[in-house]
Amino acid sequence: MLMAGKEDLEGDRRRELVSRIATGDWDAVVITHSSFERIRMSPRFSERFIKEIIHEIEMAVRAEKSNDRSNRIVKQLEAMKKN
């Protein structure tokens, strides 16, 4: 398990931490949410990730509509997709 502290994300240590995360055989990496947000992702990766989430939401909407489920659930899913 790798536990990253605030000091691990300062200056050049951030690159070292990201390299350790990427190349290590960790069972878990623990990092604060605010520190995690400071690690940048490539625009291509971010776009692909968002498209996958949107696809999953669209599949859930279809499943809910086909099951004649509550319209409230469908509306919530549509709101998630919009956000």
PDB file of N, CA, C and O in Angstrom, chain B, residues numbered from 101:
ATOM      1  N   MET B 101       0.849  -1.159   0.000  1.00  0.00           N
ATOM      2  CA  MET B 101       0.000   0.000   0.000  1.00  0.00           C
ATOM      3  C   MET B 101       0.902   1.232   0.000  1.00  0.00           C
ATOM      4  O   MET B 101       1.905   1.291   0.712  1.00  0.00           O
ATOM      5  N   LEU B 102       0.521   2.206  -0.814  1.00  0.00           N
ATOM      6  CA  LEU B 102       1.246   3.468  -0.876  1.00  0.00           C
ATOM      7  C   LEU B 102       0.350   4.561  -0.317  1.00  0.00           C
ATOM      8  O   LEU B 102      -0.779   4.745  -0.771  1.00  0.00           O
ATOM      9  N   MET B 103       0.860   5.280   0.667  1.00  0.00           N
ATOM     10  CA  MET B 103       0.106   6.393   1.251  1.00  0.00           C
ATOM     11  C   MET B 103       0.831   7.681   0.888  1.00  0.00           C
ATOM     12  O   MET B 103       1.975   7.893   1.291  1.00  0.00           O
ATOM     13  N   ALA B 104       0.167   8.532   0.132  1.00  0.00           N
ATOM     14  CA  ALA B 104       0.771   9.784  -0.313  1.00  0.00           C
ATOM     15  C   ALA B 104       0.368  10.917   0.618  1.00  0.00           C
ATOM     16  O   ALA B 104      -0.803  11.065   0.966  1.00  0.00           O
ATOM     17  N   GLY B 105       1.337  11.699   1.008  1.00  0.00           N
ATOM     18  CA  GLY B 105       1.078  12.856   1.859  1.00  0.00           C
ATOM     19  C   GLY B 105       1.095  14.136   1.047  1.00  0.00           C
ATOM     20  O   GLY B 105       1.422  14.135  -0.140  1.00  0.00           O
ATOM     21  N   LYS B 106       0.743  15.213   1.699  1.00  0.00           N
ATOM     22  CA  LYS B 106       0.695  16.511   1.032  1.00  0.00           C
ATOM     23  C   LYS B 106       2.059  16.880   0.437  1.00  0.00           C
ATOM     24  O   LYS B 106       2.138  17.435  -0.659  1.00  0.00           O
ATOM     25  N   GLU B 107       3.125  16.567   1.171  1.00  0.00           N
ATOM     26  CA  GLU B 107       4.472  16.900   0.703  1.00  0.00           C
ATOM     27  C   GLU B 107       4.860  16.125  -0.561  1.00  0.00           C
ATOM     28  O   GLU B 107       5.732  16.560  -1.313  1.00  0.00           O
ATOM     29  N   ASP B 108       4.214  14.983  -0.793  1.00  0.00           N
ATOM     30  CA  ASP B 108       4.496  14.196  -1.997  1.00  0.00           C
ATOM     31  C   ASP B 108       3.990  14.860  -3.263  1.00  0.00           C
ATOM     32  O   ASP B 108       4.359  14.451  -4.364  1.00  0.00           O
ATOM     33  N   LEU B 109       3.152  15.878  -3.126  1.00  0.00           N
ATOM     34  CA  LEU B 109       2.594  16.543  -4.299  1.00  0.00           C
ATOM     35  C   LEU B 109       3.157  17.940  -4.502  1.00  0.00           C
ATOM     36  O   LEU B 109       2.585  18.738  -5.245  1.00  0.00           O
ATOM     37  N   GLU B 110       4.248  18.236  -3.862  1.00  0.00           N
ATOM     38  CA  GLU B 110       4.872  19.546  -3.998  1.00  0.00           C
ATOM     39  C   GLU B 110       6.012  19.475  -5.006  1.00  0.00           C
ATOM     40  O   GLU B 110       6.873  18.600  -4.925  1.00  0.00           O
ATOM     41  N   GLY B 111       6.006  20.406  -5.954  1.00  0.00           N
ATOM     42  CA  GLY B 111       7.100  20.528  -6.919  1.00  0.00           C
ATOM     43  C   GLY B 111       7.378  19.254  -7.690  1.00  0.00           C
ATOM     44  O   GLY B 111       6.472  18.596  -8.202  1.00  0.00           O
ATOM     45  N   ASP B 112       8.674  18.921  -7.758  1.00  0.00           N
ATOM     46  CA  ASP B 112       9.097  17.747  -8.536  1.00  0.00           C
ATOM     47  C   ASP B 112       8.697  16.431  -7.890  1.00  0.00           C
ATOM     48  O   ASP B 112       8.712  15.390  -8.546  1.00  0.00           O
ATOM     49  N   ARG B 113       8.341  16.464  -6.619  1.00  0.00           N
ATOM     50  CA  ARG B 113       7.948  15.228  -5.938  1.00  0.00           C
ATOM     51  C   ARG B 113       6.652  14.671  -6.506  1.00  0.00           C
ATOM     52  O   ARG B 113       6.399  13.471  -6.405  1.00  0.00           O
ATOM     53  N   ARG B 114       5.818  15.535  -7.108  1.00  0.00           N
ATOM     54  CA  ARG B 114       4.571  15.067  -7.711  1.00  0.00           C
ATOM     55  C   ARG B 114       4.864  14.097  -8.858  1.00  0.00           C
ATOM     56  O   ARG B 114       4.228  13.049  -8.966  1.00  0.00           O
ATOM     57  N   ARG B 115       5.812  14.444  -9.698  1.00  0.00           N
ATOM     58  CA  ARG B 115       6.172  13.554 -10.813  1.00  0.00           C
ATOM     59  C   ARG B 115       6.711  12.220 -10.295  1.00  0.00           C
ATOM     60  O   ARG B 115       6.402  11.155 -10.831  1.00  0.00           O
ATOM     61  N   GLU B 116       7.517  12.305  -9.249  1.00  0.00           N
ATOM     62  CA  GLU B 116       8.057  11.088  -8.651  1.00  0.00           C
ATOM     63  C   GLU B 116       6.931  10.216  -8.106  1.00  0.00           C
ATOM     64  O   GLU B 116       6.939   9.000  -8.298  1.00  0.00           O
ATOM     65  N   LEU B 117       5.968  10.826  -7.430  1.00  0.00           N
ATOM     66  CA  LEU B 117       4.843  10.073  -6.880  1.00  0.00           C
ATOM     67  C   LEU B 117       4.033   9.411  -7.989  1.00  0.00           C
ATOM     68  O   LEU B 117       3.705   8.227  -7.906  1.00  0.00           O
ATOM     69  N   VAL B 118       3.714  10.173  -9.019  1.00  0.00           N
ATOM     70  CA  VAL B 118       2.926   9.621 -10.130  1.00  0.00           C
ATOM     71  C   VAL B 118       3.685   8.473 -10.789  1.00  0.00           C
ATOM     72  O   VAL B 118       3.078   7.472 -11.170  1.00  0.00           O
ATOM     73  N   SER B 119       4.988   8.602 -10.926  1.00  0.00           N
ATOM     74  CA  SER B 119       5.802   7.516 -11.491  1.00  0.00           C
ATOM     75  C   SER B 119       5.773   6.285 -10.601  1.00  0.00           C
ATOM     76  O   SER B 119       5.659   5.160 -11.087  1.00  0.00           O
ATOM     77  N   ARG B 120       5.877   6.503  -9.291  1.00  0.00           N
ATOM     78  CA  ARG B 120       5.821   5.369  -8.358  1.00  0.00           C
ATOM     79  C   ARG B 120       4.467   4.678  -8.430  1.00  0.00           C
ATOM     80  O   ARG B 120       4.389   3.450  -8.390  1.00  0.00           O
ATOM     81  N   ILE B 121       3.406   5.463  -8.535  1.00  0.00           N
ATOM     82  CA  ILE B 121       2.062   4.882  -8.640  1.00  0.00           C
ATOM     83  C   ILE B 121       1.946   4.062  -9.916  1.00  0.00           C
ATOM     84  O   ILE B 121       1.438   2.941  -9.897  1.00  0.00           O
ATOM     85  N   ALA B 122       2.420   4.627 -11.033  1.00  0.00           N
ATOM     86  CA  ALA B 122       2.273   3.966 -12.334  1.00  0.00           C
ATOM     87  C   ALA B 122       3.117   2.715 -12.471  1.00  0.00           C
ATOM     88  O   ALA B 122       2.694   1.745 -13.100  1.00  0.00           O
ATOM     89  N   THR B 123       4.305   2.727 -11.892  1.00  0.00           N
ATOM     90  CA  THR B 123       5.223   1.605 -12.108  1.00  0.00           C
ATOM     91  C   THR B 123       5.232   0.588 -10.975  1.00  0.00           C
ATOM     92  O   THR B 123       5.784  -0.503 -11.121  1.00  0.00           O
ATOM     93  N   GLY B 124       4.626   0.940  -9.854  1.00  0.00           N
ATOM     94  CA  GLY B 124       4.633   0.024  -8.713  1.00  0.00           C
ATOM     95  C   GLY B 124       3.548  -1.029  -8.805  1.00  0.00           C
ATOM     96  O   GLY B 124       2.601  -0.905  -9.581  1.00  0.00           O
ATOM     97  N   ASP B 125       3.703  -2.059  -8.004  1.00  0.00           N
ATOM     98  CA  ASP B 125       2.719  -3.141  -7.938  1.00  0.00           C
ATOM     99  C   ASP B 125       1.940  -2.985  -6.631  1.00  0.00           C
ATOM    100  O   ASP B 125       2.025  -3.826  -5.736  1.00  0.00           O
ATOM    101  N   TRP B 126       1.186  -1.901  -6.542  1.00  0.00           N
ATOM    102  CA  TRP B 126       0.478  -1.548  -5.313  1.00  0.00           C
ATOM    103  C   TRP B 126      -0.865  -2.249  -5.229  1.00  0.00           C
ATOM    104  O   TRP B 126      -1.566  -2.387  -6.231  1.00  0.00           O
ATOM    105  N   ASP B 127      -1.219  -2.688  -4.043  1.00  0.00           N
ATOM    106  CA  ASP B 127      -2.565  -3.207  -3.801  1.00  0.00           C
ATOM    107  C   ASP B 127      -3.536  -2.046  -3.631  1.00  0.00           C
ATOM    108  O   ASP B 127      -4.718  -2.159  -3.956  1.00  0.00           O
ATOM    109  N   ALA B 128      -3.026  -0.929  -3.117  1.00  0.00           N
ATOM    110  CA  ALA B 128      -3.858   0.255  -2.918  1.00  0.00           C
ATOM    111  C   ALA B 128      -2.969   1.487  -2.882  1.00  0.00           C
ATOM    112  O   ALA B 128      -1.812   1.430  -2.464  1.00  0.00           O
ATOM    113  N   VAL B 129      -3.529   2.592  -3.326  1.00  0.00           N
ATOM    114  CA  VAL B 129      -2.869   3.886  -3.224  1.00  0.00           C
ATOM    115  C   VAL B 129      -3.834   4.803  -2.495  1.00  0.00           C
ATOM    116  O   VAL B 129      -4.969   4.995  -2.931  1.00  0.00           O
ATOM    117  N   VAL B 130      -3.379   5.372  -1.378  1.00  0.00           N
ATOM    118  CA  VAL B 130      -4.228   6.246  -0.573  1.00  0.00           C
ATOM    119  C   VAL B 130      -3.737   7.677  -0.764  1.00  0.00           C
ATOM    120  O   VAL B 130      -2.563   7.986  -0.560  1.00  0.00           O
ATOM    121  N   ILE B 131      -4.673   8.541  -1.164  1.00  0.00           N
ATOM    122  CA  ILE B 131      -4.339   9.938  -1.407  1.00  0.00           C
ATOM    123  C   ILE B 131      -5.586  10.763  -1.113  1.00  0.00           C
ATOM    124  O   ILE B 131      -6.701  10.317  -1.386  1.00  0.00           O
ATOM    125  N   THR B 132      -5.414  11.944  -0.567  1.00  0.00           N
ATOM    126  CA  THR B 132      -6.577  12.775  -0.267  1.00  0.00           C
ATOM    127  C   THR B 132      -7.245  13.216  -1.559  1.00  0.00           C
ATOM    128  O   THR B 132      -6.614  13.277  -2.614  1.00  0.00           O
ATOM    129  N   HIS B 133      -8.527  13.522  -1.458  1.00  0.00           N
ATOM    130  CA  HIS B 133      -9.280  13.945  -2.633  1.00  0.00           C
ATOM    131  C   HIS B 133      -8.687  15.220  -3.222  1.00  0.00           C
ATOM    132  O   HIS B 133      -8.531  15.330  -4.438  1.00  0.00           O
ATOM    133  N   SER B 134      -8.359  16.176  -2.367  1.00  0.00           N
ATOM    134  CA  SER B 134      -7.817  17.443  -2.864  1.00  0.00           C
ATOM    135  C   SER B 134      -6.454  17.228  -3.538  1.00  0.00           C
ATOM    136  O   SER B 134      -6.137  17.896  -4.522  1.00  0.00           O
ATOM    137  N   SER B 135      -5.660  16.310  -3.016  1.00  0.00           N
ATOM    138  CA  SER B 135      -4.373  16.009  -3.646  1.00  0.00           C
ATOM    139  C   SER B 135      -4.571  15.285  -4.967  1.00  0.00           C
ATOM    140  O   SER B 135      -3.852  15.534  -5.934  1.00  0.00           O
ATOM    141  N   PHE B 136      -5.547  14.390  -5.004  1.00  0.00           N
ATOM    142  CA  PHE B 136      -5.827  13.657  -6.235  1.00  0.00           C
ATOM    143  C   PHE B 136      -6.223  14.606  -7.355  1.00  0.00           C
ATOM    144  O   PHE B 136      -5.841  14.399  -8.507  1.00  0.00           O
ATOM    145  N   GLU B 137      -6.980  15.638  -7.032  1.00  0.00           N
ATOM    146  CA  GLU B 137      -7.411  16.604  -8.047  1.00  0.00           C
ATOM    147  C   GLU B 137      -6.242  17.382  -8.629  1.00  0.00           C
ATOM    148  O   GLU B 137      -6.353  17.921  -9.730  1.00  0.00           O
ATOM    149  N   ARG B 138      -5.134  17.452  -7.924  1.00  0.00           N
ATOM    150  CA  ARG B 138      -3.964  18.180  -8.409  1.00  0.00           C
ATOM    151  C   ARG B 138      -3.166  17.385  -9.435  1.00  0.00           C
ATOM    152  O   ARG B 138      -2.295  17.944 -10.103  1.00  0.00           O
ATOM    153  N   ILE B 139      -3.448  16.091  -9.572  1.00  0.00           N
ATOM    154  CA  ILE B 139      -2.763  15.263 -10.568  1.00  0.00           C
ATOM    155  C   ILE B 139      -3.527  15.413 -11.876  1.00  0.00           C
ATOM    156  O   ILE B 139      -4.694  15.032 -11.972  1.00  0.00           O
ATOM    157  N   ARG B 140      -2.877  15.955 -12.855  1.00  0.00           N
ATOM    158  CA  ARG B 140      -3.545  16.223 -14.132  1.00  0.00           C
ATOM    159  C   ARG B 140      -3.638  14.969 -14.981  1.00  0.00           C
ATOM    160  O   ARG B 140      -2.756  14.110 -14.971  1.00  0.00           O
ATOM    161  N   MET B 141      -4.742  14.895 -15.717  1.00  0.00           N
ATOM    162  CA  MET B 141      -4.955  13.824 -16.678  1.00  0.00           C
ATOM    163  C   MET B 141      -4.891  14.433 -18.071  1.00  0.00           C
ATOM    164  O   MET B 141      -5.184  15.615 -18.254  1.00  0.00           O
ATOM    165  N   SER B 142      -4.513  13.636 -19.034  1.00  0.00           N
ATOM    166  CA  SER B 142      -4.458  14.153 -20.400  1.00  0.00           C
ATOM    167  C   SER B 142      -5.877  14.441 -20.881  1.00  0.00           C
ATOM    168  O   SER B 142      -6.820  13.765 -20.470  1.00  0.00           O
ATOM    169  N   PRO B 143      -6.033  15.435 -21.746  1.00  0.00           N
ATOM    170  CA  PRO B 143      -7.370  15.737 -22.280  1.00  0.00           C
ATOM    171  C   PRO B 143      -8.001  14.519 -22.978  1.00  0.00           C
ATOM    172  O   PRO B 143      -9.211  14.309 -22.893  1.00  0.00           O
ATOM    173  N   ARG B 144      -7.182  13.731 -23.657  1.00  0.00           N
ATOM    174  CA  ARG B 144      -7.692  12.542 -24.355  1.00  0.00           C
ATOM    175  C   ARG B 144      -8.260  11.533 -23.372  1.00  0.00           C
ATOM    176  O   ARG B 144      -9.338  10.981 -23.595  1.00  0.00           O
ATOM    177  N   PHE B 145      -7.532  11.290 -22.277  1.00  0.00           N
ATOM    178  CA  PHE B 145      -8.013  10.355 -21.262  1.00  0.00           C
ATOM    179  C   PHE B 145      -9.300  10.863 -20.627  1.00  0.00           C
ATOM    180  O   PHE B 145     -10.257  10.107 -20.456  1.00  0.00           O
ATOM    181  N   SER B 146      -9.319  12.147 -20.278  1.00  0.00           N
ATOM    182  CA  SER B 146     -10.504  12.738 -19.648  1.00  0.00           C
ATOM    183  C   SER B 146     -11.721  12.619 -20.553  1.00  0.00           C
ATOM    184  O   SER B 146     -12.810  12.274 -20.094  1.00  0.00           O
ATOM    185  N   GLU B 147     -11.538  12.905 -21.839  1.00  0.00           N
ATOM    186  CA  GLU B 147     -12.648  12.817 -22.787  1.00  0.00           C
ATOM    187  C   GLU B 147     -13.159  11.388 -22.893  1.00  0.00           C
ATOM    188  O   GLU B 147     -14.368  11.158 -22.887  1.00  0.00           O
ATOM    189  N   ARG B 148     -12.250  10.434 -22.989  1.00  0.00           N
ATOM    190  CA  ARG B 148     -12.648   9.020 -23.096  1.00  0.00           C
ATOM    191  C   ARG B 148     -13.383   8.574 -21.833  1.00  0.00           C
ATOM    192  O   ARG B 148     -14.382   7.861 -21.919  1.00  0.00           O
ATOM    193  N   PHE B 149     -12.898   8.986 -20.669  1.00  0.00           N
ATOM    194  CA  PHE B 149     -13.533   8.631 -19.402  1.00  0.00           C
ATOM    195  C   PHE B 149     -14.955   9.188 -19.334  1.00  0.00           C
ATOM    196  O   PHE B 149     -15.885   8.472 -18.962  1.00  0.00           O
ATOM    197  N   ILE B 150     -15.125  10.454 -19.689  1.00  0.00           N
ATOM    198  CA  ILE B 150     -16.449  11.084 -19.657  1.00  0.00           C
ATOM    199  C   ILE B 150     -17.403  10.387 -20.625  1.00  0.00           C
ATOM    200  O   ILE B 150     -18.568  10.165 -20.297  1.00  0.00           O
ATOM    201  N   LYS B 151     -16.916  10.044 -21.807  1.00  0.00           N
ATOM    202  CA  LYS B 151     -17.765   9.344 -22.784  1.00  0.00           C
ATOM    203  C   LYS B 151     -18.207   7.973 -22.259  1.00  0.00           C
ATOM    204  O   LYS B 151     -19.338   7.553 -22.502  1.00  0.00           O
ATOM    205  N   GLU B 152     -17.328   7.285 -21.549  1.00  0.00           N
ATOM    206  CA  GLU B 152     -17.692   5.989 -20.972  1.00  0.00           C
ATOM    207  C   GLU B 152     -18.767   6.153 -19.901  1.00  0.00           C
ATOM    208  O   GLU B 152     -19.701   5.353 -19.836  1.00  0.00           O
ATOM    209  N   ILE B 153     -18.646   7.168 -19.072  1.00  0.00           N
ATOM    210  CA  ILE B 153     -19.649   7.417 -18.031  1.00  0.00           C
ATOM    211  C   ILE B 153     -20.994   7.749 -18.673  1.00  0.00           C
ATOM    212  O   ILE B 153     -22.031   7.244 -18.242  1.00  0.00           O
ATOM    213  N   ILE B 154     -20.978   8.595 -19.697  1.00  0.00           N
ATOM    214  CA  ILE B 154     -22.220   8.955 -20.395  1.00  0.00           C
ATOM    215  C   ILE B 154     -22.858   7.713 -21.004  1.00  0.00           C
ATOM    216  O   ILE B 154     -24.076   7.547 -20.945  1.00  0.00           O
ATOM    217  N   HIS B 155     -22.051   6.852 -21.582  1.00  0.00           N
ATOM    218  CA  HIS B 155     -22.581   5.610 -22.169  1.00  0.00           C
ATOM    219  C   HIS B 155     -23.236   4.741 -21.093  1.00  0.00           C
ATOM    220  O   HIS B 155     -24.315   4.190 -21.314  1.00  0.00           O
ATOM    221  N   GLU B 156     -22.596   4.617 -19.941  1.00  0.00           N
ATOM    222  CA  GLU B 156     -23.171   3.819 -18.851  1.00  0.00           C
ATOM    223  C   GLU B 156     -24.501   4.405 -18.380  1.00  0.00           C
ATOM    224  O   GLU B 156     -25.441   3.668 -18.085  1.00  0.00           O
ATOM    225  N   ILE B 157     -24.573   5.724 -18.313  1.00  0.00           N
ATOM    226  CA  ILE B 157     -25.831   6.371 -17.907  1.00  0.00           C
ATOM    227  C   ILE B 157     -26.913   6.117 -18.953  1.00  0.00           C
ATOM    228  O   ILE B 157     -28.057   5.823 -18.605  1.00  0.00           O
ATOM    229  N   GLU B 158     -26.555   6.229 -20.231  1.00  0.00           N
ATOM    230  CA  GLU B 158     -27.528   5.978 -21.300  1.00  0.00           C
ATOM    231  C   GLU B 158     -28.046   4.546 -21.242  1.00  0.00           C
ATOM    232  O   GLU B 158     -29.234   4.308 -21.464  1.00  0.00           O
ATOM    233  N   MET B 159     -27.166   3.592 -20.946  1.00  0.00           N
ATOM    234  CA  MET B 159     -27.594   2.191 -20.835  1.00  0.00           C
ATOM    235  C   MET B 159     -28.537   2.015 -19.645  1.00  0.00           C
ATOM    236  O   MET B 159     -29.512   1.268 -19.731  1.00  0.00           O
ATOM    237  N   ALA B 160     -28.253   2.695 -18.543  1.00  0.00           N
ATOM    238  CA  ALA B 160     -29.124   2.617 -17.366  1.00  0.00           C
ATOM    239  C   ALA B 160     -30.492   3.226 -17.660  1.00  0.00           C
ATOM    240  O   ALA B 160     -31.510   2.703 -17.207  1.00  0.00           O
ATOM    241  N   VAL B 161     -30.526   4.327 -18.413  1.00  0.00           N
ATOM    242  CA  VAL B 161     -31.801   4.952 -18.794  1.00  0.00           C
ATOM    243  C   VAL B 161     -32.619   3.978 -19.633  1.00  0.00           C
ATOM    244  O   VAL B 161     -33.815   3.803 -19.402  1.00  0.00           O
ATOM    245  N   ARG B 162     -31.974   3.350 -20.602  1.00  0.00           N
ATOM    246  CA  ARG B 162     -32.679   2.369 -21.451  1.00  0.00           C
ATOM    247  C   ARG B 162     -33.233   1.215 -20.622  1.00  0.00           C
ATOM    248  O   ARG B 162     -34.365   0.778 -20.829  1.00  0.00           O
ATOM    249  N   ALA B 163     -32.430   0.729 -19.684  1.00  0.00           N
ATOM    250  CA  ALA B 163     -32.870  -0.393 -18.845  1.00  0.00           C
ATOM    251  C   ALA B 163     -34.064   0.018 -17.989  1.00  0.00           C
ATOM    252  O   ALA B 163     -35.015  -0.750 -17.844  1.00  0.00           O
ATOM    253  N   GLU B 164     -34.023   1.212 -17.425  1.00  0.00           N
ATOM    254  CA  GLU B 164     -35.132   1.683 -16.587  1.00  0.00           C
ATOM    255  C   GLU B 164     -36.400   1.882 -17.411  1.00  0.00           C
ATOM    256  O   GLU B 164     -37.498   1.563 -16.954  1.00  0.00           O
ATOM    257  N   LYS B 165     -36.251   2.403 -18.612  1.00  0.00           N
ATOM    258  CA  LYS B 165     -37.425   2.613 -19.469  1.00  0.00           C
ATOM    259  C   LYS B 165     -38.039   1.284 -19.897  1.00  0.00           C
ATOM    260  O   LYS B 165     -39.261   1.162 -19.985  1.00  0.00           O
ATOM    261  N   SER B 166     -37.197   0.291 -20.163  1.00  0.00           N
ATOM    262  CA  SER B 166     -37.713  -1.005 -20.603  1.00  0.00           C
ATOM    263  C   SER B 166     -38.364  -1.780 -19.459  1.00  0.00           C
ATOM    264  O   SER B 166     -39.201  -2.650 -19.698  1.00  0.00           O
ATOM    265  N   ASN B 167     -37.985  -1.472 -18.224  1.00  0.00           N
ATOM    266  CA  ASN B 167     -38.562  -2.144 -17.061  1.00  0.00           C
ATOM    267  C   ASN B 167     -39.799  -1.431 -16.533  1.00  0.00           C
ATOM    268  O   ASN B 167     -40.355  -1.820 -15.505  1.00  0.00           O
ATOM    269  N   ASP B 168     -40.228  -0.391 -17.232  1.00  0.00           N
ATOM    270  CA  ASP B 168     -41.372   0.412 -16.794  1.00  0.00           C
ATOM    271  C   ASP B 168     -41.193   0.876 -15.354  1.00  0.00           C
ATOM    272  O   ASP B 168     -42.130   0.842 -14.556  1.00  0.00           O
ATOM    273  N   ARG B 169     -39.997   1.304 -15.040  1.00  0.00           N
ATOM    274  CA  ARG B 169     -39.696   1.781 -13.695  1.00  0.00           C
ATOM    275  C   ARG B 169     -40.152   3.222 -13.526  1.00  0.00           C
ATOM    276  O   ARG B 169     -40.672   3.854 -14.446  1.00  0.00           O
ATOM    277  N   SER B 170     -39.940   3.700 -12.340  1.00  0.00           N
ATOM    278  CA  SER B 170     -40.325   5.058 -11.980  1.00  0.00           C
ATOM    279  C   SER B 170     -39.697   6.081 -12.919  1.00  0.00           C
ATOM    280  O   SER B 170     -38.521   5.989 -13.270  1.00  0.00           O
ATOM    281  N   ASN B 171     -40.489   7.031 -13.307  1.00  0.00           N
ATOM    282  CA  ASN B 171     -40.017   8.115 -14.161  1.00  0.00           C
ATOM    283  C   ASN B 171     -38.994   8.966 -13.418  1.00  0.00           C
ATOM    284  O   ASN B 171     -38.149   9.607 -14.041  1.00  0.00           O
ATOM    285  N   ARG B 172     -39.067   8.975 -12.086  1.00  0.00           N
ATOM    286  CA  ARG B 172     -38.140   9.751 -11.261  1.00  0.00           C
ATOM    287  C   ARG B 172     -36.703   9.280 -11.458  1.00  0.00           C
ATOM    288  O   ARG B 172     -35.787  10.098 -11.542  1.00  0.00           O
ATOM    289  N   ILE B 173     -36.503   7.974 -11.533  1.00  0.00           N
ATOM    290  CA  ILE B 173     -35.161   7.416 -11.714  1.00  0.00           C
ATOM    291  C   ILE B 173     -34.600   7.847 -13.066  1.00  0.00           C
ATOM    292  O   ILE B 173     -33.436   8.232 -13.169  1.00  0.00           O
ATOM    293  N   VAL B 174     -35.429   7.780 -14.090  1.00  0.00           N
ATOM    294  CA  VAL B 174     -35.000   8.183 -15.431  1.00  0.00           C
ATOM    295  C   VAL B 174     -34.624   9.663 -15.425  1.00  0.00           C
ATOM    296  O   VAL B 174     -33.617  10.048 -16.018  1.00  0.00           O
ATOM    297  N   LYS B 175     -35.418  10.483 -14.767  1.00  0.00           N
ATOM    298  CA  LYS B 175     -35.117  11.919 -14.700  1.00  0.00           C
ATOM    299  C   LYS B 175     -33.804  12.165 -13.971  1.00  0.00           C
ATOM    300  O   LYS B 175     -33.028  13.032 -14.373  1.00  0.00           O
ATOM    301  N   GLN B 176     -33.546  11.414 -12.902  1.00  0.00           N
ATOM    302  CA  GLN B 176     -32.290  11.560 -12.172  1.00  0.00           C
ATOM    303  C   GLN B 176     -31.086  11.173 -13.046  1.00  0.00           C
ATOM    304  O   GLN B 176     -30.051  11.840 -13.038  1.00  0.00           O
ATOM    305  N   LEU B 177     -31.250  10.101 -13.781  1.00  0.00           N
ATOM    306  CA  LEU B 177     -30.172   9.647 -14.670  1.00  0.00           C
ATOM    307  C   LEU B 177     -29.918  10.681 -15.769  1.00  0.00           C
ATOM    308  O   LEU B 177     -28.768  10.975 -16.097  1.00  0.00           O
ATOM    309  N   GLU B 178     -30.990  11.225 -16.332  1.00  0.00           N
ATOM    310  CA  GLU B 178     -30.837  12.250 -17.375  1.00  0.00           C
ATOM    311  C   GLU B 178     -30.132  13.488 -16.815  1.00  0.00           C
ATOM    312  O   GLU B 178     -29.330  14.114 -17.508  1.00  0.00           O
ATOM    313  N   ALA B 179     -30.429  13.836 -15.567  1.00  0.00           N
ATOM    314  CA  ALA B 179     -29.766  14.993 -14.938  1.00  0.00           C
ATOM    315  C   ALA B 179     -28.280  14.705 -14.746  1.00  0.00           C
ATOM    316  O   ALA B 179     -27.443  15.584 -14.951  1.00  0.00           O
ATOM    317  N   MET B 180     -27.951  13.471 -14.352  1.00  0.00           N
ATOM    318  CA  MET B 180     -26.548  13.078 -14.203  1.00  0.00           C
ATOM    319  C   MET B 180     -25.817  13.184 -15.539  1.00  0.00           C
ATOM    320  O   MET B 180     -24.686  13.666 -15.599  1.00  0.00           O
ATOM    321  N   LYS B 181     -26.463  12.734 -16.596  1.00  0.00           N
ATOM    322  CA  LYS B 181     -25.863  12.778 -17.928  1.00  0.00           C
ATOM    323  C   LYS B 181     -25.604  14.226 -18.327  1.00  0.00           C
ATOM    324  O   LYS B 181     -24.548  14.541 -18.876  1.00  0.00           O
ATOM    325  N   LYS B 182     -26.551  15.096 -18.056  1.00  0.00           N
ATOM    326  CA  LYS B 182     -26.399  16.505 -18.420  1.00  0.00           C
ATOM    327  C   LYS B 182     -25.226  17.134 -17.681  1.00  0.00           C
ATOM    328  O   LYS B 182     -24.454  17.905 -18.251  1.00  0.00           O
ATOM    329  N   ASN B 183     -25.105  16.789 -16.395  1.00  0.00           N
ATOM    330  CA  ASN B 183     -23.987  17.353 -15.607  1.00  0.00           C
ATOM    331  C   ASN B 183     -22.669  16.828 -16.099  1.00  0.00           C
ATOM    332  O   ASN B 183     -21.622  17.189 -15.561  1.00  0.00           O
TER     333      ASN B 183
END
